[in-house]
Amino acid sequence: MAIQVQDVRIEIIVHEERCIGCGNCTAVCPVNNTVTMRVESGKLKSGFLCEGCGLCVKVCPFNALELVVEAPKEPEEIETPEVKREEVEAEVVEKEQTHLEKLEKKEIKIKRFPDYISEWFSTGLLRRMFEASGDINVPEVIKKFEKAGDIFSLLYMEVIGRKLCSLCGACISACQEGVLRITVDGKLSYPHLIEECRNCASCLLKCPKTDYFKLEESEDELGSYIDIISARRAGKGDEKKAGAATVLLKYAMEKEIIDCAIVVGDEPSIVTKPEELEKFAGIKFVVAPTLSLLKEAIKMGYRKIAVVGVPCQAKAARKMKMLGNDEIKLIMGVFCPRGKHPEKEALSCKVCRDMSAEFADISFGNTGSQKGWRTIIVRTEIGKQIVDGVLNEGLLRVGRVDLEKLKQMAARKKFSSRNVG
């Protein structure tokens, strides 16, 4: 005779109609599982391993979770036939050998990285951030939301519909549910929904044209910076094809400070090899959905990503990094004195006040340097680490910067933009 003991059944029921994807449940869960095992788009997956502590139920602000604990039945006595120990051991050995033989013949493929985007913001966190900020009028935001009907419609009212969208693509990568697109039949268009908006608010926060999450701005015409130099590639070569910025990116990739770079050629691309960067050399004042590739790069397994773009793209990338996208390792900004929006009536470039990509780690451009040289503004510690490393290895030559001219150009853009719109 033997006694068969039954396990306690523990289940979390998710009421989808109440869940807003705030992420509170996943934050307090003590089970040592990966995010992908427990969560899908900020929500708990059905049937994940649960210890029945009930913390998730307590922290859910909308009573969207229900903990079900089914008590075990009385132990049952079952008949077990008499089996000799030697026979059992022989059977176990035979099964193990068969299993090993199958494994040897089978090609095993392992996916190196999970398919998820880390730490995306959500409505619950948005609510707490609003409550902690003295600059946000919560009742006013609620009124706007109710008038719009959903978060994306609010973004449309405040940015896209007013011709302020810079087509940077940040909202595409920010969307937790993947319901936004920025192309139609392969051609660039304004962001639009292909399915119902889930109101995660991530696009609204990370858009460079909104102030729901503000970045601290410097009073200096050039923003905050550590150092400014003029530089060109050391040795003989065609600087039009491979200038100082390319040298900096190649150095960062070779030293494994970054593992890929999102850059712009004819269209945005993910570059993973240092030698490939040569094809994208040269300054481009391009309005392109560069940041739409961020989600793709993360899904491909890259965790130390460099983003290269004009000021609006650099600002969006900084917002994304500060709101949890630690995969963004380096932001390189291109000076943009005028902008080149594909739509003539667009106001996004006309109202932009940032000439020197103030929110980048390293900014670069022609202004302030003689022909064939690049002005480089070092703004952060990681930017300094890369520039110092390149200079120490003699990969760049350093020249004189016309700081006065650089500041005049930056001040001119800040002033002229105030009189537009």
TIDOKE-677145 format. One line per 5 residues: number of its first residue (from 1); for each residue x, y, z of C-alpha. Coordinates in nm, 4 decimals, always signed. Example, Ala and Ser with C-alpha at 12.3 -4.5 7.8 and 13.67 -1.06 7.14 Angstrom:
// TIDOKE-677145
1> +1.2300,-0.4500,+0.7800; +1.3670,-0.1060,+0.7140
***
This chain:
// TIDOKE-677145
1> +0.0000,+0.0000,+0.0000; +0.1160,+0.3593,-0.0665; -0.0315,+0.7035,-0.0045; -0.0678,+0.9425,-0.2975; -0.0301,+1.3076,-0.1907
6> -0.1914,+1.5725,-0.4096; -0.0441,+1.9219,-0.4591; -0.2256,+2.2418,-0.3668; -0.3554,+2.4167,-0.6784; -0.2672,+2.7871,-0.6873
11> -0.3887,+3.0064,-0.9700; -0.3872,+3.3766,-1.0504; -0.6870,+3.4889,-1.2527; -0.6380,+3.8076,-1.4556; -0.9529,+4.0066,-1.5313
16> -0.8372,+4.1622,-1.8583; -1.1146,+4.4198,-1.8708; -0.9826,+4.5799,-1.5488; -0.6079,+4.5459,-1.6070; -0.4281,+4.8623,-1.7272
21> -0.0814,+4.7076,-1.7356; +0.0592,+4.9191,-1.4497; +0.3236,+4.6578,-1.3671; +0.2705,+4.6654,-0.9889; +0.2059,+4.2907,-0.9747
26> +0.5272,+4.1984,-1.1505; +0.7298,+4.4371,-0.9359; +0.6300,+4.2710,-0.6065; +0.6264,+3.9069,-0.7224; +0.8877,+3.7147,-0.5172
31> +0.9115,+3.4201,-0.7573; +1.2515,+3.4117,-0.9226; +1.1244,+3.3882,-1.2789; +1.2282,+3.5935,-1.5802; +1.0065,+3.8770,-1.6957
36> +0.9067,+3.6864,-2.0071; +0.7882,+3.3878,-1.8030; +0.5654,+3.6056,-1.5886; +0.4646,+3.8964,-1.8055; +0.3298,+3.9726,-2.1470
41> +0.2996,+4.3424,-2.2365; +0.3040,+4.4471,-1.8724; +0.0454,+4.1883,-1.7681; +0.0705,+3.8571,-1.5886; +0.0711,+3.5498,-1.8074
46> -0.1857,+3.2884,-1.7203; -0.0481,+2.9736,-1.5594; +0.2885,+3.1079,-1.4415; +0.4570,+2.9628,-1.1318; +0.2952,+3.1123,-0.8210
51> +0.3630,+3.0684,-0.4501; +0.0261,+3.2053,-0.3473; +0.1585,+3.4935,-0.1348; -0.1133,+3.7286,-0.2589; +0.1101,+4.0374,-0.2824
56> +0.0079,+4.1012,-0.6418; -0.3597,+4.1031,-0.5443; -0.2924,+4.3575,-0.2685; -0.1010,+4.6031,-0.4887; -0.3368,+4.5894,-0.7883
61> -0.5125,+4.9308,-0.7932; -0.8066,+4.8102,-1.0035; -0.8849,+4.4699,-0.8494; -0.7881,+4.2992,-1.1720; -0.6277,+3.9995,-0.9995
66> -0.7850,+3.7118,-0.8114; -0.5941,+3.4478,-0.6169; -0.7457,+3.0997,-0.6179; -0.6071,+2.8422,-0.3753; -0.7663,+2.4989,-0.4023
71> -0.7228,+2.2902,-0.0888; -0.5898,+1.9382,-0.1412; -0.8221,+1.6435,-0.1123; -0.7781,+1.3760,+0.1475; -0.4804,+1.1479,+0.0690
76> -0.5831,+0.8401,-0.1269; -0.4511,+0.4922,-0.0694; -0.3537,+0.3192,-0.3918; -0.2513,-0.0354,-0.4633; +0.1146,-0.0771,-0.5742
81> +0.2446,-0.4090,-0.7072; +0.5518,-0.5669,-0.5494; +0.8550,-0.4910,-0.7651; +1.2115,-0.5983,-0.7036; +1.4635,-0.3138,-0.6584
86> +1.6984,-0.4550,-0.9230; +1.4234,-0.4498,-1.1875; +1.3422,-0.0825,-1.1147; +1.7093,+0.0242,-1.1373; +1.7567,-0.1604,-1.4673
91> +1.4500,+0.0082,-1.6153; +1.5723,+0.3562,-1.5083; +1.9180,+0.2997,-1.6631; +1.7607,+0.1822,-1.9888; +1.5383,+0.4920,-2.0106
96> +1.8328,+0.7270,-1.9436; +2.0402,+0.5651,-2.2182; +1.7539,+0.5945,-2.4664; +1.7080,+0.9620,-2.3744; +2.0802,+1.0359,-2.4228
101> +2.0808,+0.8655,-2.7624; +1.7915,+1.0851,-2.8741; +1.9699,+1.4008,-2.7545; +2.2857,+1.3110,-2.9463; +2.0889,+1.2842,-3.2708
106> +1.8782,+1.5945,-3.2121; +2.0010,+1.9400,-3.3083; +1.9359,+2.1641,-3.0099; +1.8803,+2.5352,-3.0797; +1.9012,+2.7805,-2.7909
111> +1.7628,+3.1315,-2.8139; +2.0219,+3.3486,-2.6477; +1.8062,+3.6417,-2.5473; +1.4413,+3.6616,-2.4392; +1.2048,+3.8512,-2.6633
116> +1.0998,+4.1419,-2.4462; +1.1516,+4.5133,-2.4017; +1.2811,+4.5987,-2.0551; +1.1139,+4.8336,-1.8117; +0.8591,+4.9962,-2.0427
121> +0.6543,+5.2610,-1.8656; +0.2865,+5.2056,-1.8067; -0.0279,+5.3833,-1.6968; +0.0184,+5.3009,-1.3289; +0.3693,+5.4432,-1.3220
126> +0.2499,+5.7394,-1.5249; -0.0144,+5.8088,-1.2618; +0.2385,+5.7978,-0.9774; +0.4760,+6.0232,-1.1691; +0.2028,+6.2795,-1.2243
131> +0.1191,+6.2713,-0.8546; +0.4828,+6.3396,-0.7631; +0.5290,+6.6237,-1.0127; +0.4342,+6.9785,-0.9313; +0.4407,+7.0725,-1.3005
136> +0.1609,+6.8383,-1.4048; -0.1998,+6.9458,-1.3581; -0.3583,+6.6033,-1.3103; -0.7250,+6.7142,-1.3449; -0.6342,+6.8945,-1.6679
141> -0.4631,+6.5834,-1.8045; -0.7694,+6.3746,-1.7168; -0.9934,+6.6204,-1.9025; -0.7698,+6.6026,-2.2093; -0.7676,+6.2238,-2.1951
146> -1.1465,+6.2045,-2.1657; -1.1857,+6.4425,-2.4579; -0.9419,+6.2463,-2.6737; -1.0796,+5.9036,-2.5826; -0.7450,+5.7263,-2.5662
151> -0.3753,+5.8041,-2.5180; -0.2783,+5.7944,-2.8848; -0.5621,+6.0294,-2.9752; -0.4262,+6.2668,-2.7103; -0.0807,+6.2412,-2.8709
156> -0.2422,+6.3099,-3.2072; -0.4248,+6.6165,-3.0732; -0.1147,+6.7657,-2.9140; +0.1586,+6.6681,-3.1601; +0.0710,+6.4879,-3.4842
161> -0.2427,+6.6840,-3.5707; -0.0601,+7.0134,-3.5071; +0.2181,+6.9214,-3.7545; +0.4732,+6.8997,-3.4709; +0.5703,+6.5344,-3.5218
166> +0.9387,+6.4995,-3.6126; +0.8951,+6.1409,-3.7403; +1.1689,+6.0193,-3.5019; +1.0004,+5.6805,-3.4471; +1.0241,+5.6852,-3.0664
171> +0.6530,+5.6134,-3.0273; +0.6842,+5.3018,-3.2445; +0.9415,+5.1425,-3.0137; +0.7670,+5.2795,-2.7050; +0.4342,+5.1113,-2.7850
176> +0.4084,+4.8059,-2.5595; +0.1421,+4.6386,-2.7679; +0.2964,+4.7070,-3.1091; -0.0179,+4.8739,-3.2436; +0.1561,+5.1782,-3.3966
181> +0.3066,+5.2078,-3.7435; +0.5001,+5.4875,-3.9151; +0.4931,+5.3533,-4.2708; +0.2201,+5.2874,-4.5288; +0.3070,+5.0468,-4.8097
186> +0.6725,+5.0857,-4.7219; +0.6645,+5.4671,-4.7376; +0.7211,+5.6986,-4.4399; +0.4035,+5.8444,-4.2902; +0.2893,+5.9958,-3.9636
191> +0.2418,+5.7503,-3.6737; -0.0981,+5.5819,-3.6816; -0.2865,+5.2997,-3.5112; -0.3371,+4.9637,-3.6764; -0.5284,+4.8281,-3.3764
196> -0.6995,+4.9717,-3.0703; -0.4805,+5.1830,-2.8371; -0.4208,+5.0069,-2.5022; -0.3536,+5.3350,-2.3157; -0.0106,+5.2436,-2.1794
201> +0.0945,+5.6127,-2.2207; +0.4503,+5.5224,-2.3179; +0.4312,+5.7079,-2.6514; +0.3022,+6.0210,-2.4798; +0.5903,+6.0222,-2.2322
206> +0.8731,+5.9530,-2.4750; +0.7730,+6.1823,-2.7599; +1.0296,+6.4654,-2.7882; +0.7492,+6.7144,-2.8535; +0.5538,+6.6586,-2.5293
211> +0.6233,+6.7875,-2.1786; +0.4582,+6.5146,-1.9723; +0.8093,+6.3990,-1.8870; +1.0431,+6.6980,-1.8922; +1.4180,+6.6903,-1.9340
216> +1.6160,+6.9499,-1.7434; +1.7452,+7.2136,-1.9835; +2.0627,+7.4185,-1.9413; +2.0583,+7.7974,-1.9716; +2.3727,+7.7853,-2.1860
221> +2.3178,+7.8231,-2.5614; +2.4933,+7.4899,-2.6157; +2.3399,+7.3030,-2.3230; +2.5473,+7.1260,-2.0587; +2.8916,+7.0068,-2.1633
226> +3.2300,+6.8977,-2.0292; +3.4554,+6.9926,-2.3192; +3.4474,+7.1146,-2.6806; +3.7132,+7.0286,-2.9374; +3.7650,+7.0400,-3.3117
231> +3.8923,+6.7125,-3.4562; +3.9583,+6.5176,-3.7715; +4.0640,+6.1642,-3.8454; +4.4366,+6.1067,-3.7973; +4.6408,+6.0004,-4.1002
236> +4.5555,+6.0283,-4.4650; +4.2047,+5.9589,-4.5837; +3.8848,+6.1020,-4.7215; +3.7177,+6.2776,-4.4276; +3.3923,+6.2995,-4.6215
241> +3.3639,+5.9230,-4.6013; +3.5071,+5.8615,-4.2574; +3.5226,+6.1569,-4.0209; +3.5657,+6.2030,-3.6485; +3.2196,+6.0735,-3.5560
246> +3.2837,+5.7459,-3.7387; +3.6130,+5.7065,-3.5527; +3.4328,+5.7558,-3.2195; +3.1648,+5.4983,-3.3038; +3.4177,+5.2440,-3.4307
251> +3.6260,+5.2845,-3.1159; +3.3192,+5.2367,-2.8924; +3.2216,+4.9204,-3.0808; +3.5728,+4.7740,-3.0905; +3.6145,+4.8332,-2.7156
256> +3.2707,+4.6725,-2.6568; +3.1315,+4.9882,-2.4988; +2.8478,+4.9419,-2.7479; +2.7394,+4.6276,-2.9328; +2.5458,+4.7934,-3.2154
261> +2.4623,+5.1365,-3.3541; +2.1400,+5.2677,-3.5051; +2.2484,+5.5046,-3.7819; +2.1064,+5.6660,-4.0950; +2.2124,+5.6171,-4.4555
266> +1.9443,+5.6108,-4.7209; +1.7274,+5.4803,-4.4371; +1.7805,+5.3883,-4.0684; +1.9924,+5.0768,-4.0151; +2.1281,+4.8635,-3.7307
271> +2.5058,+4.8286,-3.7662; +2.6795,+4.5525,-3.5708; +3.0316,+4.5474,-3.7172; +3.2865,+4.8329,-3.6885; +3.3888,+4.8127,-4.0543
276> +3.0261,+4.8575,-4.1647; +3.0176,+5.2050,-4.0091; +3.2315,+5.3418,-4.2931; +2.9309,+5.3171,-4.5270; +2.7308,+5.5553,-4.3081
281> +2.9981,+5.8225,-4.2574; +2.9194,+6.1897,-4.3132; +2.6811,+6.4341,-4.1475; +2.3139,+6.3976,-4.2428; +2.0378,+6.6394,-4.1405
286> +1.7830,+6.3653,-4.1937; +1.4310,+6.3360,-4.0574; +1.3941,+5.9592,-4.0293; +1.2260,+5.7099,-3.7916; +1.5625,+5.6085,-3.6442
291> +1.4237,+5.5173,-3.3033; +1.1656,+5.2819,-3.4519; +1.4553,+5.0340,-3.4804; +1.5287,+5.0375,-3.1073; +1.2720,+4.7702,-3.0249
296> +1.4018,+4.5549,-3.3109; +1.7622,+4.5891,-3.1895; +1.6615,+4.4834,-2.8390; +1.4676,+4.1849,-2.9717; +1.7767,+4.0852,-3.1691
301> +1.9610,+4.0619,-2.8365; +2.1613,+4.3847,-2.8307; +2.1936,+4.5445,-2.4872; +2.4497,+4.8231,-2.5441; +2.2983,+5.0273,-2.8227
306> +2.4263,+5.3531,-2.9706; +2.1746,+5.5896,-3.1285; +2.2923,+5.8506,-3.3800; +2.0530,+6.1257,-3.4805; +1.9554,+6.4910,-3.5013
311> +1.8507,+6.6860,-3.1856; +1.4866,+6.5700,-3.1745; +1.5975,+6.2069,-3.2021; +1.8641,+6.2593,-2.9344; +1.6040,+6.4120,-2.7020
316> +1.3645,+6.1224,-2.7532; +1.6462,+5.8718,-2.6945; +1.7383,+6.0499,-2.3690; +1.3776,+6.0352,-2.2536; +1.3622,+5.6641,-2.3340
321> +1.6859,+5.5971,-2.1472; +1.5735,+5.7928,-1.8398; +1.2391,+5.6114,-1.8429; +1.3941,+5.2674,-1.8242; +1.5566,+5.1807,-2.1576
326> +1.8975,+5.0957,-2.0165; +1.9786,+4.9230,-2.3448; +2.0584,+5.2690,-2.4840; +2.4250,+5.2984,-2.3964; +2.5363,+5.5936,-2.6102
331> +2.3553,+5.8865,-2.7734; +2.5405,+6.0744,-3.0469; +2.3741,+6.3911,-3.1722; +2.4228,+6.5709,-3.5040; +2.4166,+6.9529,-3.5188
336> +2.1003,+7.0579,-3.6997; +2.0793,+7.4302,-3.7832; +1.7615,+7.4038,-3.9930; +1.6148,+7.0519,-4.0291; +1.4843,+6.8821,-4.3423
341> +1.1297,+6.7643,-4.2763; +0.9768,+6.5891,-4.5812; +0.6503,+6.7822,-4.5408; +0.6734,+7.1536,-4.6253; +0.3896,+7.2569,-4.3920
346> +0.5374,+7.0729,-4.0928; +0.6200,+7.2883,-3.7899; +0.8398,+7.0422,-3.6012; +1.1685,+7.1763,-3.7412; +1.0502,+7.5384,-3.7359
351> +0.9762,+7.5367,-3.3622; +1.2868,+7.3361,-3.2649; +1.5237,+7.5372,-3.0432; +1.8056,+7.2840,-3.0231; +2.0860,+7.3233,-3.2755
356> +2.3590,+7.1242,-3.1009; +2.1754,+6.8103,-2.9767; +2.1900,+6.9150,-2.6120; +2.0685,+6.5806,-2.4760; +2.3311,+6.3657,-2.6476
361> +2.6383,+6.2144,-2.4821; +2.8511,+6.3440,-2.7693; +2.7388,+6.6070,-3.0202; +2.9167,+6.6768,-3.3471; +2.8885,+6.8957,-3.6549
366> +3.0610,+7.1398,-3.8882; +2.9787,+7.4670,-3.7129; +3.2780,+7.6166,-3.5324; +3.5410,+7.4162,-3.7215; +3.7308,+7.4743,-4.0439
371> +3.6500,+7.2730,-4.3567; +3.7293,+6.9027,-4.3230; +3.7130,+6.9135,-3.9417; +3.4333,+6.8336,-3.6949; +3.3310,+7.0194,-3.3810
376> +3.2797,+6.7676,-3.0996; +3.0916,+6.8552,-2.7797; +3.1534,+6.6131,-2.4924; +2.8522,+6.6211,-2.2598; +2.8578,+6.3156,-2.0311
381> +3.1016,+6.0799,-1.8608; +3.0527,+5.8030,-2.1155; +3.1100,+6.0584,-2.3895; +3.4313,+6.1687,-2.2190; +3.5443,+5.8068,-2.1809
386> +3.5117,+5.7473,-2.5552; +3.6679,+6.0759,-2.6689; +3.9585,+6.0418,-2.4225; +4.0180,+5.6850,-2.5391; +4.0283,+5.7873,-2.9048
391> +4.2659,+6.0775,-2.8333; +4.4947,+5.8606,-2.6190; +4.5283,+5.6125,-2.9057; +4.6068,+5.8916,-3.1508; +4.3070,+5.8209,-3.3729
396> +4.2042,+6.1880,-3.3940; +4.3904,+6.5125,-3.4506; +4.2745,+6.8126,-3.2455; +4.2353,+7.1671,-3.3795; +4.0914,+7.5032,-3.2755
401> +3.7193,+7.5639,-3.2181; +3.5522,+7.8955,-3.2955; +3.3401,+7.8860,-2.9800; +3.1886,+8.2282,-3.0395; +3.0562,+8.1284,-3.3819
406> +2.9222,+7.8015,-3.2414; +2.7331,+7.9822,-2.9646; +2.5970,+8.2421,-3.2067; +2.4514,+7.9718,-3.4316; +2.2944,+7.7931,-3.1351
411> +2.1493,+8.1169,-2.9956; +2.0092,+8.2125,-3.3373; +1.8072,+7.8912,-3.3575; +1.6779,+7.9270,-3.0019; +1.5631,+8.2841,-3.0729
416> +1.4157,+8.2327,-3.4205; +1.2080,+7.9331,-3.3132; +1.0215,+8.1382,-3.0514; +0.8508,+8.3414,-3.3226; +0.7076,+8.0410,-3.5065
421> +0.3626,+7.8873,-3.4518
***
